Structures are given as structure tokens and as C-alpha cells.
Amino acid sequence: MYRISHALAGLACAALVLVAAPTAAGAECSKDIDKVEYAVDHSEREGIDITVAEKMRALLQEANKARKSGDEKKCQELIDQAKYMGDVE
């Protein structure tokens, strides 16, 4: 009996990790979106060239679409590209 309840507890923990992982990724993408939005909105102050800011804005829009459709991996990939372009930390 102890083995069965211990195994069930282990399975419950594993399931929790699988459910929480996408949420954590979504939080990270959302946080990075905020950083890129700020950088684009304040591109002059941040020292970002206007053409770079426009490319970043396009990536930002695509990242938002990916996030809304539930594709957190694609969201993070796109927003990482935008962060790299604008040297956003």
C-alpha cells in the first residue's frame, strides 16, 4: 500500500512539473515582451536605430501572435531575436 501511494505522489509531482513548465515559459516570454516594448517605445533614449526598432516591432507583433495562439516556444524565439537586435537585457 505504501509503495502505491508513494508512486502516485511521484506521478502527481511529475504531472505538476509538466503543467507548470509551459506557464513558466509563458511568464518569461511575457516579461521579455514587456522589455522589448519598452525598448522600442523609447528607442531614441535606448540608442536603437529607427530601422532596427521597426524590425524589433515586427518581431514583437509576431511574438504576441504566437503567445496568444499558445505557442510559447515560438514566442520566446521571436522575442529573443528582438532582444538581440536591440541589445535588450
TAHU-V928277 format. One record per helix or strand of 3 or more residues. SS is the DSSP state (a for helix, b for strand). FROM is the first residue (numbers start at 1). TO is the last residue. If there is no record, write none. Layout:
SS,FROM,TO
SS,FROM,TO
This chain:
a,2,41
a,43,46
a,50,68
a,72,86
